[in-house]
Amino acid sequence: MDDPSERPFATIAPASAQVWESLNRPTPAWHPRAKLGIFIHWGAYSVPAWAQPGGAHGTLQGVDKFTHCPYAEWYGNTMRIPGSPTALHHQEVYGDAPYDAFLDQWTVDQFDPAAWLELFAQAGADVVIPTTKHHDGVALWDAPGTGTRNTVHRGPRRDLIGEIATATRAAGLRFGVYYSGGLDWSIFPPEGADFPESEFRPNDNAYNMYALAHLRDLVERFEPDVLWNDINWPDAGKRTGPGSLHEFLTDYYRRNPDGVINDRWGQTHCDFRTSEYEARGESESVANWEHCRGIGLSFGYNQIEGADQYLNGRALARLLGDIVSRNGRLLLNIGPTAEGAIPQLQQEALRGLGRWMQVAKELLVDGGSATQHQVEPSDDPWVRWLRTPRHLIALVDHLGTTPLAVPHMGFDLGRAAVRPPVIGPAATAAVRDGALEVTMLEHGDGPAIITIPVA
């Protein structure tokens, strides 16, 4: 019997759109309600923890996209670009040391997964997704085929994914995994500063089988509810039959009916679309989408980022409120230090967001766009609108009095109420001359929340 996985790449016919559509099914009920997820980028790149803070991803183009990459987790690539700020920094601080020296220097002696999860739960998160293998090819578990180039045999000498998975479920949150199926610089290093990802990625069947073995192992060991692939998938695997992505995803859904996958597998199949900082904004126009970003401009910890680059708790609350008002979800990244500590500014931001979420979360869970009620968002004053089965909700973050244009049909303005914040004075809401006005005297941990009941 002919086995497609044994054929030369050039003879393999890609699956048709109809074949990928055969994987379509209703989205599991838990997923649209999980408005906040925690992303974790942690790796050997957390040792140098360095990138030039520039513009947000999506604002840099061409050579600058790579030469001045603001992502610290891309250190292993940026250090190879002659004249780049990272290459100059590496030479000054580490000389000719190879990237893999950082794997052996990665200690994780402050890593406390239970403490991490306590913080994530306090922030109001529903799901946690750590990087299992980023573009540098270093696996954070004893991945098949990696030999000793993983955290079980070198550096931390611990199964970091297993420990995070156990702590996540103990905290009552869902667990997912990130995997870079589209790039692996240990196998297929890019050349030069300006490389199209479509050309400089491994597409052969050998890498397809290598990556599939990793995904199967992750699914069997950790039973993730989210498979979050990055960049793309090797073209040789975009087919049906043994050793194919289609076969793997079919088995995954059979094994875990609650499982979902993102959209970064090339032109194949997905359950939800993703945007990232200022990139991939077109994904935010579909019914099921997710925005991912760090608290700063990098996913991996960048030691030279500070308050100027970081969002605080109030800014995160505004970001989440805006995303949910447009039917999206937020996957917010945490970048731990090499020792396993969550940097103080990141902790403060999460705690601030968590205080707001104590009041907001129950409304956000069932919240979505309210555009059908002819209410309009505004940036000055800052106002966003949500609709739940029982309420029209206004989120207001503007000092002074803000008039809200609320449709009278179907809503009881006289029963409009402000949800009291955990800390600080509440805003006030009053109906004057048939219009609703909200007054804020000072900023809190997030926007004021005004609920307007359905009549």
C-alpha positions in Angstrom: 0.0 0.0 0.0 1.3 3.4 -1.0 2.3 5.6 2.0 2.2 9.3 1.2 4.6 10.0 4.0 7.3 8.0 2.1 6.9 9.8 -1.2 9.3 12.5 -2.4 7.9 15.9 -1.5 7.4 17.0 -5.1 5.0 14.1 -5.8 2.7 14.9 -2.9 -0.6 16.6 -3.9 -1.9 19.1 -1.3 -5.3 18.6 0.1 -8.2 20.6 -1.5 -10.2 23.2 0.3 -13.1 20.8 0.5 -10.9 18.3 2.4 -10.0 20.9 5.0 -13.6 21.9 5.3 -14.4 18.4 6.3 -12.7 19.3 9.7 -15.2 22.1 10.3 -17.5 21.7 13.4 -19.2 23.9 15.9 -16.8 25.8 18.2 -16.7 24.2 21.7 -18.9 26.2 24.1 -16.1 27.0 26.5 -13.9 28.8 24.0 -15.9 32.0 23.1 -16.4 32.5 26.8 -12.7 32.4 27.6 -12.1 36.1 27.1 -8.7 36.2 28.6 -5.8 33.8 28.1 -2.2 33.9 29.3 0.5 33.3 26.8 4.0 32.4 28.1 7.2 32.9 26.1 10.0 31.4 28.0 13.2 29.9 26.6 17.0 30.1 26.2 16.4 33.6 24.8 15.3 34.6 28.3 19.0 34.5 29.4 20.2 37.4 27.2 16.7 38.9 27.4 17.6 41.6 24.9 16.0 43.3 21.9 16.0 46.9 20.7 12.6 48.3 21.8 11.3 49.8 18.6 7.8 50.0 17.1 5.1 47.4 17.7 5.1 44.3 15.5 3.3 45.3 12.3 4.7 48.8 12.1 8.2 47.7 10.9 8.6 46.5 7.3 11.4 45.0 5.1 14.9 44.8 6.5 13.9 46.7 9.7 11.4 44.0 10.6 14.3 41.6 11.3 17.3 43.9 11.9 15.5 45.9 14.5 13.2 43.2 15.7 11.6 44.2 19.0 11.0 40.5 20.0 13.6 39.2 22.5 12.5 35.6 21.6 14.0 36.2 18.1 17.5 36.8 19.6 18.8 33.6 18.0 18.0 35.0 14.6 18.7 38.7 15.1 22.2 38.0 16.6 23.2 36.5 13.2 22.4 39.7 11.2 25.6 41.7 10.8 25.4 45.2 12.2 22.0 44.7 13.9 21.7 46.1 17.4 21.4 42.6 18.8 24.5 41.4 17.0 26.5 44.3 18.3 25.1 43.7 21.8 26.0 40.0 21.7 29.5 40.7 20.6 30.0 43.2 23.3 28.5 41.1 26.2 29.0 37.5 25.1 31.8 37.7 22.4 31.7 34.7 20.1 29.5 32.5 22.4 27.0 30.4 20.4 23.3 30.7 21.0 23.1 27.3 22.6 25.3 28.5 25.5 22.2 30.2 26.8 20.4 26.9 27.1 23.0 25.7 29.5 22.9 29.0 31.5 19.1 28.8 31.9 18.6 28.0 35.6 14.9 28.4 36.5 15.8 28.4 40.2 13.0 30.8 41.1 10.3 28.9 39.0 7.2 28.3 41.1 4.4 27.2 38.8 1.7 27.3 41.5 2.5 30.9 42.3 2.4 31.7 38.5 -1.1 30.2 38.3 -2.3 32.0 41.4 -1.4 35.3 39.7 -3.0 34.3 36.4 -6.2 33.2 38.1 -6.3 36.5 40.0 -6.0 38.3 36.7 -9.2 36.6 35.5 -7.6 34.3 33.0 -9.4 31.2 31.7 -6.6 29.4 29.7 -2.8 29.2 29.8 -0.7 28.6 26.7 3.1 28.2 27.1 5.6 28.0 24.3 6.7 24.3 24.0 9.2 24.9 21.1 9.8 28.4 19.7 11.7 29.2 16.5 15.1 28.4 18.1 14.1 24.7 18.2 14.6 24.2 22.0 11.9 22.0 23.4 10.6 22.7 27.0 9.8 19.0 27.5 11.6 15.8 26.5 10.4 16.0 22.9 11.1 13.0 20.6 13.9 13.4 18.2 15.5 16.4 20.1 18.2 14.3 21.7 19.6 16.5 24.5 18.5 19.8 23.1 15.6 20.2 25.5 15.1 21.5 29.0 15.0 17.9 30.5 18.6 17.2 29.5 20.2 20.6 29.6 19.8 23.9 31.4 16.8 23.7 33.7 16.8 19.8 33.6 13.1 19.9 34.2 9.9 19.1 32.2 8.7 22.7 32.2 5.6 22.0 30.1 4.5 19.2 32.4 4.9 21.4 35.5 2.9 24.2 34.0 0.2 21.9 32.8 -0.2 20.3 36.2 -0.3 23.7 37.9 -2.8 25.1 35.4 -5.3 22.3 35.9 -4.8 22.4 39.6 -5.9 26.1 39.5 -9.0 25.2 37.5 -7.9 26.7 34.2 -7.7 25.3 30.7 -4.4 24.3 29.2 -3.1 24.8 25.7 0.3 24.6 23.9 2.1 26.9 21.5 4.3 25.2 18.9 6.4 26.7 16.1 5.7 24.4 13.2 6.8 27.0 10.6 10.3 27.8 11.7 13.1 25.9 13.4 16.5 27.7 13.1 18.3 24.6 14.4 17.3 22.8 11.3 16.7 25.5 8.7 18.5 28.8 9.6 17.5 31.9 7.7 20.0 33.8 5.6 20.3 37.5 5.7 18.2 40.3 7.2 15.2 40.3 4.9 14.0 36.8 4.5 10.4 36.0 3.4 9.0 33.5 5.9 7.3 31.8 2.9 10.7 30.9 1.4 12.9 30.4 4.5 11.0 27.7 6.3 11.3 23.9 6.3 8.8 22.4 3.9 10.2 18.9 3.4 8.5 15.8 4.6 11.3 14.9 7.1 10.6 18.1 9.0 6.8 17.5 8.7 7.2 14.1 10.4 9.6 15.5 13.0 7.1 18.2 13.9 4.1 15.9 13.8 5.9 13.6 16.3 6.2 16.5 18.6 2.5 17.4 18.3 1.4 13.9 18.9 3.6 13.6 22.0 2.2 16.9 23.3 -1.4 15.7 22.8 -0.8 12.3 24.4 1.2 13.6 27.4 -0.6 16.9 28.2 -4.1 16.7 26.5 -4.2 20.4 25.5 -7.5 22.1 24.8 -5.7 24.6 22.4 -3.1 23.9 19.7 -1.6 27.2 18.9 0.8 26.8 15.9 2.9 29.6 14.6 4.1 30.9 11.2 2.9 28.0 9.0 3.1 24.2 8.6 5.5 22.3 6.3 3.9 22.1 2.8 4.7 18.4 2.6 2.3 17.7 5.4 -0.7 19.6 4.0 -2.4 16.6 2.6 -4.4 13.6 3.7 -3.3 10.1 4.6 -0.6 8.7 6.9 1.8 11.3 8.3 -0.4 14.2 7.2 -1.6 17.3 9.1 -5.2 16.3 8.2 -4.8 12.9 9.8 -3.3 14.5 12.9 -6.1 17.1 13.3 -8.8 14.4 12.7 -7.3 12.3 15.5 -6.9 15.4 17.8 -10.6 16.3 17.5 -11.6 12.7 18.0 -9.4 12.5 21.1 -10.5 15.9 22.5 -13.9 17.2 21.4 -13.2 20.4 23.4 -10.0 21.1 21.4 -9.5 24.1 19.2 -6.7 25.2 16.8 -5.6 28.6 15.6 -5.1 29.9 12.0 -1.3 29.7 11.5 -1.1 26.4 9.7 -1.1 27.9 6.2 -4.2 27.6 4.0 -5.6 24.6 5.8 -8.1 24.7 8.7 -8.7 26.7 11.8 -11.3 27.2 14.6 -10.3 30.9 15.2 -8.3 33.7 13.6 -5.5 35.6 15.3 -4.1 39.2 15.2 -0.8 40.3 16.8 0.0 43.8 17.9 -0.5 45.9 14.8 -0.3 42.9 12.4 -3.0 40.7 10.9 -5.8 43.2 11.6 -8.0 41.6 8.9 -8.4 38.6 11.3 -10.5 40.8 13.6 -13.4 41.0 11.1 -14.4 37.4 11.4 -16.8 35.9 14.0 -14.2 34.1 16.2 -10.9 35.9 16.7 -8.2 36.4 19.2 -5.6 39.2 19.7 -2.2 38.3 21.1 0.4 40.6 22.4 2.8 41.1 25.3 2.5 43.5 28.2 5.4 45.3 26.5 6.6 45.2 22.9 8.2 41.8 23.2 6.9 38.4 24.0 10.1 37.0 25.5 11.4 39.0 28.5 13.4 42.0 27.4 15.5 43.4 30.2 15.7 46.9 28.7 12.0 47.4 28.5 10.4 49.4 31.3 7.3 51.5 32.1 7.5 53.4 28.8 7.0 50.2 26.9 4.7 48.3 29.3 0.9 48.6 29.6 -0.4 49.0 33.1 -3.5 47.4 34.6 -5.8 50.2 33.5 -4.5 50.0 29.9 -4.9 46.2 29.9 -8.5 46.6 31.1 -9.2 49.1 28.3 -7.6 46.8 25.8 -9.6 43.8 26.9 -12.9 45.8 27.0 -12.3 47.1 23.5 -11.5 43.6 22.2 -14.6 42.0 23.8 -16.7 44.8 22.4 -15.7 43.7 19.0 -16.4 40.0 19.6 -12.8 39.1 20.3 -10.7 37.5 23.0 -7.2 38.6 24.4 -4.3 36.2 24.7 -1.9 38.3 26.9 1.7 37.3 27.1 3.9 36.9 30.1 7.7 36.9 29.7 9.4 35.3 32.7 13.1 35.9 33.5 15.6 33.1 32.9 15.3 32.3 36.7 11.6 31.8 36.4 10.5 35.1 38.1 7.7 37.1 36.6 9.1 40.7 36.3 7.6 43.2 38.8 6.0 45.5 36.2 4.3 42.5 34.6 3.0 41.4 38.0 1.7 44.8 38.8 -0.1 45.0 35.5 -1.8 41.7 36.0 -2.9 42.5 39.5 -4.4 45.8 38.4 -6.2 44.0 35.6 -7.4 41.4 38.1 -9.0 44.0 40.4 -11.0 45.3 37.5 -11.9 41.7 36.4 -13.3 41.0 39.8 -16.1 43.3 38.8 -16.1 42.9 35.0 -15.5 39.2 34.3 -19.0 37.9 34.8 -20.2 40.5 32.3 -17.4 39.9 29.8 -17.9 36.2 29.7 -21.2 36.5 27.8 -20.4 39.9 26.3 -20.1 40.8 22.7 -20.7 43.5 20.1 -23.6 45.8 20.7 -23.5 47.4 17.2 -27.0 46.1 16.5 -28.3 48.6 19.0 -27.0 51.6 17.1 -24.5 52.6 19.8 -21.1 53.9 18.7 -17.7 53.5 20.4 -15.6 56.6 21.0 -11.9 57.3 21.8 -12.5 60.8 23.1 -14.3 60.4 25.4 -13.3 56.7 25.7 -16.4 54.6 25.5 -17.0 51.0 24.5 -20.3 49.1 24.3 -21.1 45.4 25.0 -24.3 43.4 24.9 -25.1 40.5 27.2 -28.4 38.5 27.3 -29.6 40.8 30.1 -27.9 44.1 29.7 -26.5 46.8 27.4 -23.1 47.7 29.0 -21.1 50.9 28.6 -17.4 51.0 29.5 -16.4 54.6 30.2 -12.9 55.9 31.0 -13.1 59.6 30.9 -12.8 62.2 33.7 -15.8 64.5 34.0 -19.3 63.9 32.7 -19.9 61.8 29.6 -23.3 61.8 28.0 -24.2 58.4 26.5 -26.5 58.1 23.6 -28.6 55.1 24.6 -31.6 53.9 22.5 -34.8 54.2 24.6 -36.5 51.2 22.9 -35.8 48.0 24.7 -33.7 49.3 27.6 -34.6 50.7 31.1 -32.5 53.8 31.5 -34.0 54.4 34.9 -32.4 51.3 36.3 -28.9 52.0 34.9 -26.3 51.3 37.5 -22.6 51.6 38.0 -20.8 48.5 39.1 -18.7 49.5 42.2 -14.9 49.1 41.7 -12.8 46.9 44.1 -10.7 50.0 45.0 -11.4 53.7 44.7 -14.6 55.8 44.2 -17.3 54.6 41.9 -18.5 56.7 39.0 -22.1 57.9 39.0 -24.8 57.5 36.5 -27.9 59.7 36.2 -30.7 60.3 33.7 -31.2 64.0 32.9 -33.6 65.2 30.3 -34.2 61.7 29.1 -30.4 61.0 28.5 -27.9 59.0 30.5 -24.9 60.7 31.9 -21.8 59.1 33.6 -19.5 61.1 35.8 -16.0 60.0 36.8 -13.9 62.0 39.3 -10.8 59.9 39.1 -9.4 56.9 37.2 -9.6 53.5 38.6 -8.1 50.1 37.7 -10.1 50.2 34.5 -13.1 51.7 32.8 -16.3 52.4 34.8 -18.9 49.7 34.1 -22.5 50.9 33.6 -25.2 48.2 33.2 -28.4 49.2 31.5 -31.1 46.4 31.9 -33.2 45.1 29.1 -36.7 46.5 29.6 
